[in-house]
Amino acid sequence: MRLILSALLILIIATAVGLGATWTTVTRGTDFGTLTIGAWTARPRIGTPEANPYARASVIRSGQLPLGTGDGIAFIANADDNRQPLDGRCDISVSGVTPPARFWTLTLYDNKGHLLANALQRYGFTSEEIVRNADGSFVIRLAARARSGNWLPTGGIERYQLMLRLYDTPVGIGTRTQRDAPMPTITRTGCP
């Protein structure tokens, strides 16, 4: 009898640990096959048949349709280049250039993957509407209050994330470094 109870207890513990690990992996993501350049992270294989089971489960759970490798790649940033979380109460600057792409979008999301609500209903910029410097670089300011130039309102939300989608780009599975794909820098320029 004691052997049966011990086996049953071990089975219950193993099931709880397995389900807990799976839940954590699906909700927080995995580092399997990720591409990290500066503060930006992408999963180039997530829209392909080669995606790992945890990535597939994460896509199913979120309900978002990932970009296929023939379409482009999506990079996400939850923190600045100094690994400080993106805070809507602070002024953040996204500056530099993007990797070569026919078209790109930069969009603000809350940490649940929803567009960041704001009174102006301004959620992002595209490569066609951004105001650039003479050398082709740009500066986008993310802040709760209006700023000159390219400005996106954060609404003062505590945490948010940025998504940079590159369409029709050579960036993908073979990309490894900032030299292969020059990503914009994310810096905190002020915080109350």
Disulfide bonds with the S-S distance in Angstrom:
Cys90-Cys191 1.87
